[in-house]
Amino acid sequence: MHRDNPIGIFDSGIGGLTVAHAINKVLPNEKLIYFGDIQHLPYGNKSSNKILNYSEKIVDFLIKKKCKAIIIACNSASAISYKLLKKKVSSKCLLFNVIDPVVKEVINNKSIKNIGVIGTLATIKTDIYKTSIEKKRSDVNVFSLATPLLASLIEEDDNQLYKKGIIESYLSHKNLKNIDSLILGCTHYPMIQSKIATHYKKKIIILNTLKYIGYEVYMKLKTKNLLNSNNHNSPKHNFYVSDYTENFQKKTQLFFPTEIILKEVNIFS
Ligand code: DGL
């Protein structure tokens, strides 16, 4: 692990770009290598075996690119693959997930009593938020709801589809009736955070990992003396996909407006 090596970030699609953007804000001197597994999107409806298998291959790819740290910028992959991959790669790079920073915040925020979690089927099935929170805060109730259509809806980002009331229909579910806070347990969901806030008339606390992940990574790199030593250059990031689409190219440019070249690579055969 060398301090001037890049940070790897991956997700099934555009959700991870929200994380890459947050990391870039806190750590502007770090070079990022992003991998979007568009070919296998959405992860949230896949089996654990498949998600683990994709995550392993992507992590191998990012290690070959000499990443000193890798962020699993997907809740579904974090919930299923993080623990297993951590054991496998701990001598080669630092590994982060997007769930722990939010769980830490809930544990420390004493005004939270009844918290809802929305996420993909894969994430909600693991019950990871509920078990991790209730282990440390027995006074908090966690109510989970799988919202399987949301990630694809956000990838499409089509106003006509939003008007069909899919978001509102999920949020009106009885599981989320009496909550004082809501975890956006999928890295795609910050993109519809304002729609979610409007539904609740801004009366609840909305938590997403973007507020915490940058600081978490910064602190860990600092402690390990792995912060990039070059603070004069803006590094050139690299973006890889398993399937090139114009939609993903456009979305990447929204988050990283300077010339972005998406490279399609085949790492799964
Ligand atoms: N962004 C991902 C997550 O946080 C997954 C979306 C998907 O591919 O289902 O779970």
Residues whose N, C-alpha, C, O or C-beta is under 5 A from the ligand:
A	BS01	DGL	S12 G15 L41 P42 Y43 G44 N45 A73 C74 N75 S76 T120 A151 G185 C186 T187 H188
